[in-house]
Amino acid sequence: MSDTGKMTEPDAHNILGSGTEALSSEDTPKTGHKVIHGYLKALGNGPGVYRMLDRDGAVLYVGKARSLKKRVASYAKPTGHSARIGRMISATASMMFLSTETETEALLLEQNLIKQLKPRYNVLLRDDKSFPNILVTGDHGFPQIRKHRGAKSAKGTYFGPFASAGAVNRTLNQLQKAFLLRNCSDAMFESRTRPCLQYQIKRCSAPCVGLISEDGYGDLVDDATRFLRGKSTKVQDQLAAEMAQASADMAFERAAALRDRIRAMAQVSTQQGINPAGVEEADIIALHEDEGQACVQIFFIRSNQNWGNRAYFPRTGTGAEAGEILEGFIAQFYSNKTPARQLLLSHPVDNDDLLTEALSLKLGRKVEILVPQRGEKSGLVASAVRNAREALGRRMAETASQAKLLRGMAEAFGLDATPERIEVYDNSHIQGAHAVGAMIVAGPEGFLKSSYRKFNIKSESLTPGDDFGMMKEVLERRFTRLLKEDPDRTSGLWPDLVLIDGGAGQISAVAEVMAEMGVADVAVLGVAKGVDRDAGKEEFYRPGAARPFALPHRDPVLYFVQRLRDEAHRFAIGTHRAKRAKALTATPLDEIAGVGAARKRALLAHFGSAKAVSRAGLADLRSVEGISDQMAEAIYGHFHETAAPE
């Protein structure tokens, strides 16, 4: 489904600050409701956003208000607050305000500030990745079907969102069997002279070599798009009729091919699970809370088909109510995503009118927010609630286990406290080529993949394959940035433990870096396979220690460290392979300013290779579609020292 509208964000230049500052009267208490009361005289009744700050200036809470004066007055009362709000008020030492033109503008600004500042008492969506879609391209006579993630800038028809890359890949796999659409790039399509393996295994109709006409391929595209729009029954009925006719004509090979296509479509429908007949398009959003933790489960229903679900575990702002949690989740979730025409919720949300207006603006048409009480929609929500409850149960069990392992690490390695953030480093290269460093992060909630970092090794003075030198460069860059951006260590981004995949040499290099940078209070540990590597034993190295030490063979902490090391190795290898693959596909055209992917594709399709482009004359370059006279001269000049003959 393609975007039809855009949610506009408030322009910071059009938002008027109230000019109120923290009061400085000696009679004013340092924190609490009386401090808040001191701001009332300067506030108006218009909408806006407010921030509550503690003594150190850290933001405790960001909120919006239809009337700033009335909302702040509610906080200025000494009693009548929930325990959570009472704690927040008692810690408030100052406030900041921004006036807005509309309430919707205040809602959008509030969620932007929450994402940016991550206040302690706000609901915060911690995982905000985009979702993949299926794209049937629209800029080619023989459209390609492929997975697409990110901005919908390419021409074509989009179907989604799908809950995960796995869901998209499974669907694409079956669609290729059913509709025989190509998945190769346009450049590869243009360069083919014979059918590829996809044709041999009956997953492509080989339009690249003319084994199907443009009209015939167009019919396949039409069938695929109708199927993705939920008209699967009509497509299957049509194919069944064609199969019966082929059998009657004794065209058994064609009948068998049609049978396989029908089976592939049936398998897609089976994998999608719940396919509601009465709900064409909706996002089902269900919340379950337990012991101060929350899970929000979201299902995507498009064209009466279930395109997967995803569980989220937002931070609940130290005990927010269900309505506030769902409001915060929805506003943040759709800040970079397109909503469905209906949102089916498990609980009523606060300010549903503002959410409806903001989401309708984003979609470009009216969005409904419903809390169904009966019928099919209620059943769908109940199923989502059950999934949320089960996912939260698993999460809490995993978190308890993770906390136990972290406590075990502190005890096993003599750390001063249980580590809240562990950074694990590894390098990957082939004889020094395409060298990269990798950092993964783990904490009480498991692996923090949004915090993973990769480092392209830049130093030209390193000897190829110098693992010690590469590790020094990575640690220097990492801690230089930490010291520059967070010298007071208030962001939570400083590690409590640095784990190095390596032995005495790597630990010595790391210790040298830490000493040079004056970072003496971060624990460092190296892990390397010992002489009994087949038995699963590991040797651990501390800076300055004469000998390594080991943990008992069946110690859970040992298995935990191995899992951390293996994850760092996996991430480093993947990063290295991606860099190597990019280098293999690089051409001299990449070095020419102004030659992007589209022009590179056009040049290679026209001339066949980068070498042929380098030998081409100016007139030939000008004849390529999309290459202007000025660009042709730039390309010619890149490959020739002398000017082109006129």
C-alpha positions in Angstrom: 0.0 0.0 0.0 1.6 3.3 -1.0 1.8 6.5 1.0 -1.0 8.9 0.3 -0.1 11.6 2.7 2.5 12.9 5.1 2.3 13.8 8.7 3.7 17.3 9.1 5.9 18.2 12.0 5.8 21.6 13.7 8.3 24.1 12.5 10.5 25.0 15.4 10.7 28.6 14.1 6.9 29.0 14.3 6.7 27.8 17.9 6.7 30.6 20.5 8.6 30.1 23.7 6.8 31.4 26.8 9.9 33.0 28.1 9.4 31.5 31.5 12.5 30.5 33.5 13.1 28.7 36.8 12.2 31.2 39.6 15.0 32.5 41.7 13.3 33.9 44.7 14.9 32.9 48.0 11.5 32.0 49.4 10.7 29.6 46.6 11.3 25.9 47.5 13.9 24.0 45.5 11.5 21.3 44.2 7.8 20.4 44.4 4.3 21.7 43.7 5.1 25.2 45.0 7.9 25.6 42.4 5.3 24.6 39.7 2.8 27.1 41.1 5.2 29.9 40.6 4.9 29.6 36.8 1.1 30.0 36.6 1.0 33.8 36.3 3.1 33.7 33.2 1.1 31.1 31.3 -1.8 31.5 28.9 -4.7 29.2 28.0 -3.4 28.1 24.6 -2.0 24.7 23.7 1.7 23.8 24.0 4.3 21.5 25.3 6.0 21.6 28.7 9.1 20.1 30.2 9.7 19.3 33.9 13.3 19.3 35.0 15.1 18.1 38.1 17.8 20.0 40.1 20.5 18.9 37.7 18.6 20.1 34.6 17.7 16.6 33.4 14.3 16.3 31.8 11.9 14.3 34.0 8.8 14.5 31.8 7.6 16.0 28.5 3.9 16.6 28.2 1.4 18.4 25.9 -1.6 20.4 27.0 -4.7 21.8 25.4 -4.3 24.6 27.9 -0.8 25.1 29.4 -2.2 27.1 32.3 -4.8 24.5 33.3 -2.4 21.6 33.0 0.3 23.2 35.1 -2.3 24.2 37.6 -3.2 20.6 38.1 0.4 19.8 39.0 0.5 22.7 41.4 -2.0 21.1 43.7 -0.4 19.5 46.8 -2.6 16.4 46.8 -4.8 14.2 44.6 -2.0 12.7 42.4 -1.1 9.1 41.6 2.1 7.8 43.2 3.9 8.2 39.9 2.9 11.8 39.3 3.6 12.6 43.0 7.2 11.4 42.6 7.6 13.4 39.4 6.2 16.6 41.0 8.4 16.3 44.1 11.5 16.0 41.9 10.6 19.0 39.7 12.9 22.0 40.2 12.1 24.0 37.1 9.9 23.9 34.0 10.2 25.0 30.3 7.3 25.8 27.9 6.7 26.0 24.2 3.4 27.4 22.8 2.0 25.9 19.6 -0.7 27.0 17.2 -2.8 23.8 17.5 -3.2 20.9 19.8 -2.2 18.5 17.1 1.1 20.4 16.7 1.6 20.0 20.4 1.1 16.3 20.1 3.7 15.9 17.3 6.2 18.1 19.1 5.7 16.2 22.4 6.5 12.9 20.7 9.6 14.3 18.9 11.0 15.6 22.2 10.3 12.3 24.0 12.2 10.5 21.4 15.1 13.0 21.6 15.3 13.5 25.4 14.0 10.0 26.7 12.6 11.5 29.9 12.3 9.1 32.9 8.6 9.5 33.4 7.5 9.3 29.8 6.4 6.2 27.9 9.1 5.5 25.4 9.1 3.2 22.3 12.6 1.9 22.3 12.6 -0.1 19.0 11.4 2.1 16.1 12.7 0.3 13.0 10.8 0.5 9.7 8.9 -2.4 8.3 9.6 -4.1 4.9 7.2 -4.0 2.0 6.8 -5.9 -1.3 7.4 -3.7 -4.3 6.3 -4.4 -7.8 8.3 -1.9 -9.8 6.6 0.4 -12.2 9.5 1.8 -14.3 10.2 -1.1 -16.5 8.4 -3.1 -19.2 9.0 -6.3 -17.3 8.4 -5.3 -13.6 10.5 -6.7 -10.8 9.1 -8.1 -7.6 11.3 -7.5 -4.5 11.5 -6.6 -0.9 11.7 -2.9 -0.1 12.4 -1.1 3.2 12.6 2.6 3.9 11.2 5.6 2.0 8.8 4.7 -0.8 10.7 6.7 -3.5 10.9 4.0 -6.2 8.1 4.0 -8.8 5.8 1.0 -8.5 3.1 -0.5 -6.3 3.8 -1.2 -2.6 2.2 -3.9 -0.5 2.7 -4.0 3.2 3.8 -3.5 5.9 5.0 -7.0 6.7 6.0 -7.6 10.3 9.4 -9.0 9.5 11.9 -9.6 6.7 11.2 -13.3 7.2 7.5 -12.8 6.5 8.3 -10.9 3.3 10.9 -13.5 2.2 8.5 -16.4 2.7 5.8 -14.6 0.8 8.1 -13.6 -2.0 9.4 -17.2 -2.3 5.9 -18.5 -2.8 4.9 -15.6 -5.1 7.8 -16.4 -7.4 6.6 -20.0 -7.6 3.1 -18.9 -8.3 3.6 -16.0 -10.7 7.1 -16.5 -12.1 8.1 -12.8 -11.8 11.7 -11.8 -12.0 13.6 -10.6 -8.9 16.9 -9.7 -10.7 18.1 -6.1 -10.9 17.5 -4.1 -14.1 21.3 -4.2 -14.9 21.4 -7.9 -14.6 18.2 -8.2 -16.7 19.7 -6.2 -19.5 22.9 -8.2 -19.5 21.4 -11.7 -19.7 22.0 -13.8 -22.8 20.5 -17.0 -21.5 18.0 -18.0 -18.7 19.4 -18.1 -15.2 18.9 -20.7 -12.5 15.6 -19.1 -11.4 14.1 -20.1 -14.7 15.5 -23.7 -14.4 13.8 -24.2 -11.0 10.5 -22.7 -12.3 10.6 -19.4 -10.3 10.9 -17.0 -13.2 9.4 -16.9 -16.7 12.7 -15.6 -18.2 11.5 -12.3 -19.8 15.2 -11.3 -20.0 15.7 -13.6 -23.0 12.3 -13.3 -24.6 10.8 -16.6 -23.4 7.6 -14.7 -22.5 6.1 -11.6 -24.3 5.6 -8.3 -22.6 1.8 -8.8 -22.6 2.1 -12.3 -21.2 4.3 -11.1 -18.4 1.9 -8.2 -17.8 -0.8 -10.8 -17.2 1.4 -12.5 -14.5 2.0 -9.1 -12.9 -1.8 -8.4 -12.9 -2.5 -11.8 -11.2 0.2 -11.1 -8.6 -1.1 -7.7 -7.7 -4.7 -8.9 -7.5 -3.5 -11.7 -5.2 -1.7 -9.3 -3.0 -4.8 -7.1 -2.9 -6.8 -10.0 -1.4 -8.5 -11.2 -4.5 -6.8 -14.6 -4.1 -10.0 -16.7 -4.6 -10.7 -15.1 -8.0 -7.1 -15.7 -9.2 -7.2 -19.3 -8.0 -10.6 -20.0 -9.6 -9.3 -18.5 -12.9 -6.1 -20.7 -12.7 -8.2 -23.8 -11.8 -10.3 -23.2 -14.9 -7.2 -22.8 -17.1 -5.8 -26.0 -15.5 -8.9 -28.0 -16.3 -8.9 -26.7 -19.9 -5.3 -27.6 -20.3 -6.0 -31.1 -19.0 -8.9 -31.4 -21.5 -6.6 -30.4 -24.3 -4.1 -32.9 -23.0 -1.5 -30.1 -22.4 -0.4 -31.9 -19.3 2.9 -29.9 -18.8 0.9 -26.6 -18.8 -1.7 -28.2 -16.5 1.1 -29.3 -14.1 2.6 -25.8 -14.1 -0.8 -24.2 -13.3 -1.3 -26.8 -10.5 2.0 -25.8 -8.9 1.0 -22.1 -9.1 -2.3 -22.8 -7.3 -0.5 -24.8 -4.6 2.0 -22.0 -4.1 -0.8 -19.4 -3.6 -2.6 -21.7 -1.2 0.6 -22.0 0.9 0.9 -18.2 1.1 -2.7 -18.1 2.5 -2.0 -20.9 5.0 1.2 -19.2 6.3 -0.7 -15.9 6.9 -2.8 -17.6 9.6 -5.8 -15.4 10.6 -7.4 -13.9 7.5 -10.4 -11.9 8.7 -13.3 -11.8 6.2 -14.8 -8.6 7.6 -11.7 -6.5 8.2 -10.0 -5.3 5.0 -7.4 -3.0 6.4 -6.5 -2.4 10.1 -3.6 -2.3 12.6 -4.6 -4.3 15.7 -2.8 -2.9 18.7 -3.1 -4.7 22.1 -1.5 -4.0 25.4 -0.7 -6.3 28.4 0.9 -5.1 31.6 2.5 -7.0 34.5 4.7 -5.9 37.4 5.4 -2.5 35.9 6.4 -3.9 32.5 4.3 -3.8 29.3 4.1 -5.5 25.9 2.3 -4.0 22.9 1.5 -6.5 20.2 0.6 -5.1 16.7 -0.9 -7.1 13.9 -1.0 -5.8 10.3 -4.2 -6.7 8.4 -4.1 -5.7 4.7 -6.5 -6.8 1.9 -8.2 -9.1 4.4 -4.9 -10.9 5.0 -2.7 -11.1 8.1 0.7 -9.9 7.1 2.4 -10.7 10.4 2.8 -9.3 13.9 5.5 -7.7 16.1 5.9 -7.4 19.9 7.2 -4.2 21.4 8.2 -3.6 25.0 8.0 0.2 25.6 9.3 1.8 28.7 6.2 2.6 30.8 7.4 5.8 32.4 7.6 4.3 35.9 4.0 3.2 36.0 1.8 5.0 33.5 -1.8 4.0 33.0 -2.9 1.9 30.0 -4.4 4.8 28.1 -1.2 6.9 28.4 1.0 3.9 27.4 -1.0 3.2 24.2 -1.2 6.9 23.3 2.5 7.3 23.6 3.2 4.1 21.7 0.8 5.0 18.8 2.1 8.6 18.4 5.7 7.5 18.4 5.2 4.4 16.3 3.5 6.2 13.4 5.9 9.1 13.4 7.7 7.4 10.6 5.1 4.9 9.4 1.9 5.0 7.5 -1.2 4.0 9.6 -4.0 1.8 8.4 -7.5 3.2 7.9 -8.6 1.5 11.2 -6.8 1.1 14.5 -8.3 -1.6 16.6 -7.2 -1.2 20.2 -7.4 -3.2 23.4 -7.8 -0.1 25.6 -9.2 3.4 25.1 -6.4 5.9 24.6 -6.1 9.4 26.1 -6.7 12.2 23.6 -8.1 9.9 20.9 -9.4 12.9 19.0 -5.9 14.4 18.6 -4.5 11.0 17.6 -7.2 10.6 15.0 -6.5 14.1 13.5 -2.7 13.5 13.5 -3.0 10.0 11.9 -5.5 11.2 9.3 -3.2 14.0 8.3 -0.4 11.4 7.9 -2.5 9.0 5.8 -4.3 11.7 3.8 -7.7 10.3 4.6 -9.8 9.6 7.7 -8.4 7.2 10.3 -10.7 5.5 12.8 -9.6 4.5 16.3 -11.9 1.8 17.7 -12.0 -0.3 20.8 -14.3 -3.2 19.6 -16.5 -4.9 22.2 -18.0 -7.7 20.1 -17.9 -9.5 16.8 -14.9 -10.4 14.6 -12.9 -7.3 15.4 -13.2 -8.0 19.1 -11.9 -11.5 18.5 -8.9 -10.2 16.6 -8.1 -7.9 19.5 -8.5 -10.7 22.0 -6.0 -12.8 20.0 -3.6 -9.9 20.0 -3.9 -9.5 23.8 -3.2 -13.2 24.3 -0.1 -12.8 22.1 1.0 -9.8 24.1 0.5 -11.6 27.4 2.6 -14.6 26.2 5.3 -12.4 24.8 5.6 -10.4 28.0 5.8 -13.7 30.0 8.7 -14.9 27.9 10.4 -11.5 28.1 10.2 -11.4 31.9 11.6 -14.9 32.2 14.5 -14.0 29.8 15.1 -10.8 31.7 15.3 -12.6 35.0 17.7 -15.1 33.5 19.8 -12.4 32.0 20.0 -10.5 35.3 21.2 -13.7 37.0 23.9 -14.2 34.4 25.1 -10.6 34.8 25.3 -11.0 38.6 27.3 -14.2 37.9 29.7 -12.3 35.7 30.3 -9.7 38.4 31.1 -12.5 40.8 33.2 -14.6 38.5 35.4 -11.8 37.2 35.6 -9.8 40.4 33.7 -6.7 39.1 32.8 -3.9 41.5 29.1 -4.1 40.6 26.8 -6.0 38.3 27.5 -4.7 34.7 24.6 -2.8 33.1 26.3 -2.4 29.7 28.9 -4.8 28.2 30.7 -3.9 25.0 32.3 -6.8 23.0 34.9 -6.1 20.3 36.1 -8.2 17.4 38.0 -7.6 14.1 37.5 -9.3 10.7 39.6 -9.3 7.6 41.2 -11.5 5.0 45.0 -11.1 5.1 44.4 -7.4 6.0 42.0 -6.7 3.1 38.6 -5.1 3.8 39.4 -4.8 7.5 36.6 -3.9 9.9 36.1 -3.7 13.6 32.8 -4.5 15.3 31.2 -3.7 18.6 28.2 -5.3 20.0 26.4 -4.3 23.2 24.5 -6.4 25.8 22.7 -5.5 29.0 19.9 -6.6 31.3 17.5 -6.8 28.4 19.8 -8.9 26.2 21.5 -7.8 23.0 21.0 -4.1 22.3 21.2 -4.3 18.5 20.5 -0.6 18.0 23.7 0.1 19.8 25.9 -2.1 17.6 28.7 -0.2 15.7 31.1 -1.1 12.9 34.4 0.6 12.3 36.2 0.7 8.9 39.9 0.4 9.7 41.3 3.7 8.4 45.0 3.8 9.5 47.4 3.4 6.5 50.4 2.8 8.8 49.1 -0.6 9.9 50.7 -3.7 8.6 48.1 -5.8 6.8 46.7 -8.3 9.3 47.9 -6.4 12.4 45.1 -7.5 14.8 46.7 -5.6 17.7 46.9 -2.4 15.8 43.4 -2.7 14.5 42.0 -3.3 18.0 43.9 -0.2 19.2 42.4 1.9 16.5 38.9 0.8 17.2 39.2 1.4 21.0 40.8 4.8 20.4 38.0 5.9 18.2 35.3 4.6 20.5 36.6 6.2 23.7 37.7 9.4 22.0 34.0 9.9 21.0 32.7 9.0 24.5 35.1 11.4 26.2 34.1 14.1 23.8 30.3 13.6 23.8 29.7 12.4 27.4 32.7 13.3 29.6 30.4 13.2 32.8 29.1 9.8 31.9 25.4 10.7 32.3 24.1 9.2 29.1 24.3 5.5 30.0 26.5 4.8 27.0 29.7 4.2 28.9 30.5 0.4 29.3 30.9 -1.2 32.7 32.9 -4.1 31.0 34.8 -4.2 27.8 35.1 -7.8 26.5 37.8 -8.4 23.8 37.8 -11.4 21.5 41.5 -12.1 21.9 44.3 -13.1 24.2 47.3 -11.5 25.9 48.3 -9.4 22.8 44.9 -7.8 22.3 44.5 -7.1 26.0 47.9 -5.5 26.1 47.0 -3.2 23.2 43.6 -2.3 24.8 45.2 -1.6 28.2 47.7 0.7 26.5 44.9 2.7 24.8 42.9 3.0 28.0 45.9 4.2 29.9 46.8 6.8 27.3 43.2 8.1 27.4 43.0 8.2 31.2 40.1 5.7 31.4 41.1 3.6 34.3 37.8 2.6 35.8 36.3 0.5 33.0 36.9 -3.3 33.5 38.6 -5.0 30.5 38.6 -8.7 29.9 39.9 -10.9 27.0 38.5 -14.2 26.0 40.4 -16.7 23.8 40.1 -20.4 23.0 42.6 -22.4 25.1 44.5 -25.5 24.2 41.4 -27.6 24.9 39.3 -25.7 22.5 37.5 -28.8 21.3 36.2 -29.3 24.9 34.7 -25.8 24.8 37.1 -24.3 27.3 38.1 -20.6 27.2 41.0 -18.7 28.7 40.4 -15.3 30.2 42.9 -12.5 30.3 43.1 -9.4 32.6 45.4 -6.4 31.9 48.7 -6.9 33.7 48.0 -10.5 34.8 50.8 -12.9 34.3 48.6 -15.9 33.4 45.1 -16.5 32.1 42.4 -18.1 34.1 39.5 -20.4 33.3 35.9 -20.9 34.5 34.5 -24.4 35.4 33.5 -26.3 32.3 29.7 -26.2 32.9 29.5 -22.8 34.4 26.5 -20.8 33.0 28.7 -17.7 32.9 31.1 -19.4 30.6 28.3 -20.2 28.2 27.1 -16.6 28.4 30.5 -15.2 27.6 30.8 -17.6 24.6 27.4 -16.4 23.4 28.6 -12.8 23.6 31.8 -13.6 21.8 30.0 -15.5 19.1 27.6 -12.7 18.5 30.5 -10.2 18.2 32.1 -12.6 15.7 28.9 -13.0 13.7 28.5 -9.2 13.5 32.1 -8.7 12.5 32.0 -11.4 9.8 28.8 -10.0 8.4 30.2 -6.5 8.3 33.4 -7.7 6.6 31.4 -9.7 4.0 29.2 -6.7 3.2 32.3 -4.5 2.7 34.0 -7.1 0.5 30.9 -7.6 -1.6 30.6 -3.9 -2.1 34.3 -3.8 -3.2 33.7 -6.6 -5.7 30.9 -4.7 -7.4 32.7 -1.4 -7.5 33.7 0.1 -10.8 35.7 3.2 -11.9 32.3 4.8 -12.5 31.8 5.1 -8.7 34.7 7.6 -8.6 33.0 10.1 -11.0 31.1 12.9 -9.2 27.5 13.0 -10.4 27.3 9.4 -11.5 24.9 7.7 -9.2 23.2 4.4 -9.3 20.8 5.3 -12.1 23.4 6.8 -14.4 25.8 3.9 -13.7 23.1 1.5 -14.6 22.3 3.3 -17.8 26.0 3.4 -18.8 26.6 -0.2 -18.1 23.4 -1.2 -20.0 24.4 0.8 -23.0 28.1 -0.1 -23.2 28.2 -3.5 -21.5 31.1 -2.8 -19.1 33.0 0.0 -17.3 36.0 -0.6 -19.6 33.8 0.0 -22.6 32.6 3.3 -21.0 36.2 4.4 -20.5 37.0 3.9 -24.2 33.8 5.6 -25.4 33.9 8.8 -27.3 32.1 12.0 -26.3 29.4 11.5 -28.9 28.7 8.0 -27.7 28.4 9.1 -24.1 26.0 11.8 -25.1 23.7 9.3 -26.7 23.1 7.5 -23.4 19.7 8.3 -21.9 20.1 10.5 -18.8 23.6 11.6 -19.7 23.7 15.4 -20.4 26.5 17.1 -22.5 28.1 18.4 -19.3 28.0 14.9 -17.7 29.4 13.3 -20.8 32.3 15.7 -20.8 32.9 14.9 -17.1 32.9 11.2 -17.7 35.2 11.5 -20.7 37.5 13.8 -18.8 37.8 11.3 -15.9 39.2 8.6 -18.2 41.3 10.8 -20.6 44.0 13.4 -19.9 43.4 15.3 -23.1 40.2 17.1 -24.0 37.7 15.3 -26.3 37.8 16.1 -30.0 34.9 18.2 -31.1 
